[in-house]
Amino acid sequence: MELRGIELEKTERWLAENVPGLRPPVTFSLVSGGRSNLTYRVVDADGAVRALRRPPTGGVLTTAHDMSREWRFISALHGTDVPVPDPLAYCADASVTGAEFYVMGFVDGHVLAGPDSAASFSAEARRRAGLATVECMAALHGVDPDSVGLGDIARRDGYLERQLRRWQRQVHQSGAPDLPLLDAVHDALLAKVPRQETGIVHGDFRPGNLSFSPDGEVLAVFDWELATLGEPLADLGWLLATWVEPGDELPPATALGPTAEPGFPTRAELVDRYVALAGRDVSDLPYYVAFQRWRSCCISAGVRARYLAGVMGDDGYVAESRAKNELRQAEAAWQAVQELS
């Protein structure tokens, strides 16, 4: 049976030769994929389960899906207080299955990615999952990059300036329409860049990229493709921009998660818990929430432009709803930056 992104015979042979304890034959099934990197469940002859991760199969930039960079982050953080899957093997030979890939331990937990994804969690487990999320984030931000061999993985200075430049360039290159407000927010953010510290930044830290136990503890952090060195408050700003509370009028900066359900902590409680553990000054946090709403607009506008250009299949309604959400996010970001001192 053919499987998108996997050359079955060659990949099985490579796994048998390079993954300790793996016994062929193996079966593959796609766990998650799309515009992000692809993750496969790999089951060997003994029933042992592992995960294989590779870039999307087409229309991507190598620099945007650097598997060796992801591998380096999980390898460096393995054994720290930040839970990551066990790093098992890295394949730098793209001829095996069309791209570089890596193999890691399969974490059999619960990912809180959709509105109903916490249905099986008790109210206590939901609260624990929310607090555990920021506790795990604080643990990540407490890791000294030099102490785990990540001190040279990225520049240490000008994180926000680089991010503003990157996303502004990408959204304009995408051909996205209706950009004046995004441009205005960009200019306002650039004019008000706060003082920055340097730590490990995940880049997409939210419950949808974590695996939880039934009682709400974090088992592993996934999806390190945006990880870099920069201002750690950017992670907290993203979490708040994507965290939904009951009664929110503004939609989240990414796909709707389960956090409006009873039991989950509020955004204020998340911040309080983070401050208690990280001991950081969060007076500039409103800037990072505004920045992350702007960044999400840039990403979404680029995706919408590709849909409208016919590069991705869509029904038109999704593109229209994307446009409405982008405008609301951009307006919220604009209002937020106007309120910054």
C-alpha positions in Angstrom: 0.0 0.0 0.0 1.3 3.4 -1.0 1.6 6.1 1.7 2.2 9.8 0.9 5.7 10.8 1.9 7.0 7.3 2.6 9.0 5.0 0.3 8.0 1.9 2.1 10.8 -0.6 1.3 13.7 1.8 1.5 12.4 3.4 4.7 11.8 0.1 6.4 15.3 -1.0 5.5 16.8 2.2 6.9 14.8 1.9 10.1 15.9 -1.7 10.6 19.6 -0.7 10.2 19.5 2.4 12.3 16.9 2.3 15.0 18.0 0.2 18.0 15.6 -2.6 18.8 13.3 -2.1 15.8 12.3 -5.4 14.1 10.8 -5.5 10.6 8.3 -5.6 9.0 6.9 -2.3 10.0 3.6 -0.5 9.3 3.2 3.2 8.8 0.1 5.4 9.3 -0.1 9.2 9.0 -0.9 10.8 12.4 -0.8 14.5 11.4 0.1 16.5 8.3 -0.8 19.3 6.0 1.1 22.5 5.6 3.2 21.6 8.6 5.6 18.7 8.9 4.2 15.2 8.6 4.2 12.7 11.5 3.7 9.0 11.1 3.1 6.2 13.5 5.5 3.4 13.0 4.7 -0.1 14.4 7.3 -2.9 14.2 6.9 -6.7 14.2 7.0 -6.7 18.0 4.2 -4.1 18.3 6.6 -1.5 19.5 5.5 2.0 18.4 7.7 4.9 17.3 7.1 8.1 15.4 8.7 9.3 12.1 8.7 13.0 11.2 9.5 14.5 7.8 8.7 17.7 5.8 5.6 18.1 3.7 5.8 16.5 0.3 5.6 19.5 -1.9 5.6 23.3 -2.3 7.8 24.0 0.6 11.1 25.7 1.3 13.9 23.6 2.8 14.8 26.4 5.2 11.2 26.4 6.4 11.2 22.7 7.3 14.7 22.1 8.5 14.4 18.6 10.1 18.0 18.7 11.5 17.0 21.8 13.5 14.0 20.1 15.1 16.1 17.1 15.8 18.8 19.3 17.5 16.2 20.9 19.8 14.6 17.6 21.0 18.0 16.0 21.4 19.4 18.9 23.4 16.3 19.2 25.6 16.0 15.4 26.2 16.9 14.8 29.8 16.0 18.3 31.0 12.9 19.4 32.8 11.2 19.9 29.5 9.5 16.7 28.4 10.2 15.8 24.8 9.9 12.5 22.9 12.9 10.2 23.0 15.2 11.1 20.0 16.1 7.7 18.4 17.7 8.3 14.9 18.2 10.9 12.3 18.4 10.3 8.5 20.3 12.9 6.5 20.0 10.9 3.3 17.0 12.4 1.3 17.2 9.5 -1.2 15.6 7.1 1.4 12.2 8.7 1.3 12.5 12.0 -0.6 13.5 14.2 2.4 15.5 14.1 5.6 13.6 12.7 8.6 14.0 11.7 12.2 12.6 8.9 14.4 11.5 9.5 18.0 9.6 7.7 20.7 5.8 7.6 20.3 4.1 9.5 23.1 0.7 8.0 23.7 -1.1 10.9 25.2 -4.0 13.3 24.6 -3.6 16.4 22.4 -5.9 19.3 23.2 -6.3 20.6 19.7 -10.0 21.1 19.0 -13.1 22.5 20.7 -14.2 19.0 21.9 -10.8 17.6 22.6 -11.1 17.8 26.4 -14.4 16.1 26.6 -13.0 13.1 28.4 -11.1 15.3 30.9 -12.6 16.1 34.3 -12.8 19.8 35.4 -9.8 19.1 37.7 -7.8 17.6 34.8 -8.7 20.6 32.6 -7.4 23.0 35.2 -4.3 20.9 35.7 -3.7 20.8 31.9 -3.9 24.6 31.7 -1.5 25.2 34.6 0.8 22.4 33.5 1.1 24.1 30.1 2.6 27.3 31.5 4.6 25.3 34.0 6.2 23.5 31.1 6.7 26.7 29.3 8.5 28.2 32.3 10.7 25.2 32.5 11.7 25.6 28.8 12.4 29.3 29.3 14.6 28.4 32.3 17.0 26.3 30.3 20.2 28.0 29.5 20.8 27.5 25.7 24.6 27.2 26.2 24.2 24.5 28.8 22.4 22.2 26.4 24.5 23.0 23.3 22.0 25.3 21.6 23.8 28.6 22.1 24.9 28.8 18.5 21.6 27.7 16.8 20.4 31.2 16.1 21.4 34.8 16.6 20.8 36.1 20.1 20.1 39.8 19.3 17.2 41.5 17.5 14.7 38.7 17.7 11.6 40.9 17.3 13.2 43.0 14.5 14.0 39.8 12.6 10.5 38.4 13.2 8.8 41.6 12.0 11.0 41.7 9.0 10.5 38.0 8.1 6.7 38.0 8.3 6.3 41.4 6.7 8.4 40.2 3.7 6.6 36.8 3.5 3.1 38.2 3.5 3.9 40.7 0.8 5.6 38.1 -1.3 2.5 35.9 -1.0 0.4 38.4 -2.9 -2.1 38.7 -0.1 -4.7 41.5 -0.7 -5.9 44.2 1.7 -2.6 44.8 3.6 -2.7 48.5 4.7 -3.8 47.7 8.3 -1.2 44.9 8.6 1.5 47.4 7.4 0.3 50.0 9.9 0.5 47.4 12.8 4.0 46.3 11.6 5.2 49.9 11.6 3.8 50.6 15.1 5.3 47.4 16.5 8.7 48.2 15.0 8.6 51.7 16.6 7.8 50.3 20.0 10.1 47.3 20.3 10.8 46.7 24.0 14.1 45.6 25.6 14.6 41.9 25.0 16.2 39.0 26.7 17.4 35.7 25.1 16.2 32.2 25.8 14.8 29.2 24.0 11.6 30.1 22.2 9.3 27.2 21.0 7.4 29.4 18.5 4.0 27.6 18.7 3.6 26.8 22.4 -0.1 25.9 23.0 -2.1 22.8 24.2 -2.5 21.6 20.6 1.3 21.0 20.4 1.5 19.2 23.8 0.6 15.6 24.8 -1.2 15.3 28.1 -1.9 12.4 30.5 -5.6 11.8 31.5 -5.0 13.8 34.7 -3.7 16.8 32.8 0.1 16.5 33.2 2.3 17.3 30.2 3.9 14.2 28.7 5.7 15.8 25.8 6.2 19.0 23.8 5.9 18.5 20.0 6.4 20.5 16.8 9.7 22.3 17.2 9.9 23.6 13.7 9.6 27.3 14.7 12.0 27.0 17.7 14.8 29.5 17.9 16.6 31.8 20.4 14.8 35.0 21.3 12.6 36.7 23.8 10.7 34.0 25.8 7.7 36.3 26.4 6.9 35.8 22.7 5.8 32.2 23.7 3.6 33.5 26.5 2.1 36.2 24.2 1.2 33.5 21.7 -0.4 31.3 24.3 -2.6 34.1 25.5 -3.5 35.1 21.9 -4.7 31.6 21.3 -6.3 30.9 24.7 -10.1 31.2 24.6 -12.3 32.1 27.6 -16.1 31.9 27.9 -17.6 35.1 26.5 -14.7 36.1 24.4 -15.8 38.2 21.4 -12.5 38.1 19.6 -11.7 34.7 18.1 -8.3 33.1 18.9 -5.2 33.7 16.8 -5.3 30.1 15.6 -7.7 27.2 15.4 -10.3 27.1 18.2 -9.2 24.9 21.1 -11.1 23.6 24.1 -10.1 26.2 26.7 -13.5 27.9 26.9 -14.9 24.7 28.4 -15.5 24.6 32.2 -12.5 23.9 34.3 -9.7 25.6 32.3 -7.8 28.4 34.0 -8.2 32.0 32.8 -5.5 33.9 30.9 -4.8 35.9 34.1 -4.3 32.7 36.0 -1.9 31.5 33.4 0.2 34.7 33.6 0.2 34.5 37.4 1.5 30.9 37.4 4.1 31.7 34.8 5.4 34.7 36.8 5.5 32.7 40.0 7.7 30.1 38.4 9.8 32.1 35.9 10.2 35.2 38.1 10.1 37.4 35.0 8.9 40.9 34.5 5.8 40.7 32.2 5.1 44.4 31.9 5.7 44.2 28.2 3.4 41.2 27.7 0.7 43.3 25.9 3.2 44.1 23.2 3.9 40.3 22.6 0.1 39.5 22.5 -0.3 42.3 19.9 2.8 41.0 18.0 1.5 37.5 17.9 -2.0 38.6 16.7 -0.2 40.4 13.9 2.0 37.5 13.1 -1.0 35.1 12.9 -2.6 37.6 10.4 0.5 37.5 8.2 0.5 33.7 8.2 -3.2 33.4 7.6 -3.2 36.0 4.9 -0.4 34.1 3.1 -2.4 30.9 3.3 -5.5 32.6 2.0 -3.6 34.1 -0.9 -2.4 30.6 -1.9 -6.0 29.3 -1.7 -7.3 32.2 -3.9 -4.5 31.6 -6.4 -5.6 28.0 -6.7 -2.5 26.4 -5.2 -4.6 24.8 -2.4 -8.1 23.4 -2.8 -10.8 25.3 -1.0 -14.5 26.1 -1.3 -14.3 29.9 -1.1 -16.2 30.1 2.2 -13.1 29.2 4.1 -11.2 31.9 2.4 -13.9 34.5 3.2 -14.0 33.4 6.9 -10.2 33.6 7.0 -10.4 37.2 5.7 -12.9 38.2 8.4 -10.8 36.7 11.2 -7.7 38.3 9.8 -9.3 41.7 9.9 -10.5 41.2 13.5 -7.1 40.0 14.6 -5.4 43.0 12.8 -7.8 45.4 14.4 -7.2 44.0 17.8 -3.4 44.2 17.3 -3.8 47.8 16.1 -5.8 48.7 19.1 -3.3 47.0 21.4 -0.3 48.8 20.0 -2.0 52.1 20.2 -2.4 51.5 24.0 1.2 50.7 24.5 3.3 53.3 26.3 
